Amino acid sequence: MQLPSGIENGFGIYKNDNGEVEAVVIGNRMDYFELPSNLREPFQAELIADIPAQKCLQEMKIVDADQMEYKFVGCRYGISDFISDSTEHKNLPDAPCCSDIKSCPGFNIICKVPAGKNGTLSRQEYLIVTLVSKGKLDKEIASELGIEVSTTRTHLARIREKLCVNNRIEIAFWAMKKGIV
């Protein structure tokens, strides 16, 4: 079983198998709301400053402050990826990786897509990166996303340009480095 993110730095946020947000603090696992206030404050401050994320959460019918915080932290930081979620008072978002990614209104608003050297991936490009990283061929990607093979290839060209990579292997390595797969 993969250990929760950030374990090497003594602190990390992750979603458990039931989708509940938990934390690891110096090897101790706890519910997110059990965290000491000094560990929750940077996440709260980030949500307060992120007006688009607040509006998106409200559009998702989440209006209770605690539930907004819980959803925000779970979506932005809740991936088990061995990358610390916080370092020296700076939060480091995880790449989006959930089953709702195809239709979630919070895509790249609540969760954050890692930027490439020449831009940020669109939702469709991001989905293609995840499928390329799973070893899918153009035809399989097109079938899974309901698009033409030629459209898949056009997206792949844009992905390579945005990420400054030359081929599928480099796309997969970029995705692995960013914690996408």
Sequence and secondary structure as in RCSB ss.txt:
>XXXX:A:sequence
MQLPSGIENGFGIYKNDNGEVEAVVIGNRMDYFELPSNLREPFQAELIADIPAQKCLQEMKIVDADQMEYKFVGC
RYGISDFISDSTEHKNLPDAPCCSDIKSCPGFNIICKVPAGKNGTLSRQEYLIVTLVSKGKLDKEIASELGIEVS
TTRTHLARIREKLCVNNRIEIAFWAMKKGIV
>XXXX:A:secstr
    TTGGGTEEEEE TTS EEEEETTEEEEGGGS HHHHHHHHHHHHH HHHHHHHHHTT  SHHHHHHHHHHH
HH    SS SEETTEE       TTTTT TTTTTTS    BTTB   HHHHHHHHHHHTT  HHHHHHHHT  HH
HHHHHHHHHHHHHT  SHHHHHHHHHHTT  
